[in-house]
Amino acid sequence: MKITIINGQNHKGSTYHIGRILADKLALEKDITEYFLPKDMPAFCLGCNQCFLVNESKCPHYQYTQPIIESIDNADVLIFTTPVYVYHCTGSMKVLLDHLAFRWMVHRPNGSMFKKQAICISSAAGSGMTSACKDMKHSMFAWGVGKIYTYGVRVSANSWNEVSPKVRGDINLKTDGLAKNIKKNNNKVRPPLKTKGFFLVARMLNKKSGWNEVDVTHWKTRGWDNTTRPWHHK
Ligand SMILES: Cc1cc2nc3c(=O)[nH]c(=O)nc-3n(C[C@H](O)[C@H](O)[C@H](O)COP(=O)(O)O)c2cc1C
């Protein structure tokens, strides 16, 4: 199983360790690729719209987005991690998600997403884990990811060293359960009705020429305007 971890922070604190503990229960080191933000995506989206209107390769920050996009596409499982910053994901995580807006279902989703699993992980000293996980889950859903899990942890600490043995024990148990489910569902993912419904709405829009020709062509060449569906297993 191939794993891509996108860390919404550069440092290896509580959030990183929780994501890594889960990844290590799923795959061998050689199958785990990690990114750290903002190191691996250090530029804000400029709003030039080139990704929407022409192609993602026209993004002025394509040198940063390209390897991350490739890694996401090649992975079976995506792990997104963020510490809670003022009740939300980090600004760095949001910056990456902004750069991948063209991947939203209404534009040019990648067909492989519908068979993937993603886990959104957040850690907080006190609270805000739910809204921080939602920040990431929103994009996962809109990319068409077939199965999405969220895991928010109240670590009651400012650093990994301060995290108590009780909380570490809970993390161990919870990641055991998550790993079991993820392994069980690997290669068998079927997106929920809500995702399929959203896909059909996007399909309707993309059947109209004049909507956004680049998107319309993307849908047509994959046969999604016809009867082909990206979640069908061969
Ligand atoms: C800028 C900033 C904002 C934070 N905002 C919150 C918050 O809204 N709620 C909370 O419970 N903890 C908040 N914290 C604490 C961290 O979320 C918490 O310590 C987290 O576990 C740190 O993870 P890390 O070790 O991976 O950096 C904040 C920390 C920082 C640096």
The ligand as an ORCA input file, in Angstrom:
! r2SCAN-3c Opt
* xyz 0 1
  C      -0.618     29.697     16.323
  C      -1.202     28.626     17.182
  C      -2.572     28.548     17.321
  C      -3.161     27.547     18.109
  N      -4.521     27.475     18.204
  C      -5.075     26.514     18.973
  C      -6.509     26.409     19.085
  O      -7.267     27.125     18.458
  N      -7.002     25.435     19.888
  C      -6.185     24.592     20.605
  O      -6.684     23.788     21.348
  N      -4.833     24.652     20.495
  C      -4.270     25.585     19.700
  N      -2.892     25.631     19.563
  C      -2.075     24.557     20.178
  C      -1.746     23.432     19.159
  O      -2.846     23.152     18.318
  C      -1.409     22.121     19.860
  O      -0.401     22.295     20.784
  C      -1.011     21.067     18.826
  O      -1.070     19.792     19.413
  C       0.411     21.320     18.307
  O       0.756     20.298     17.414
  P       2.285     20.110     16.935
  O       3.045     19.549     18.131
  O       2.205     19.164     15.811
  O       2.760     21.471     16.556
  C      -2.318     26.608     18.789
  C      -0.915     26.694     18.609
  C      -0.368     27.665     17.816
  C       1.138     27.716     17.624
*
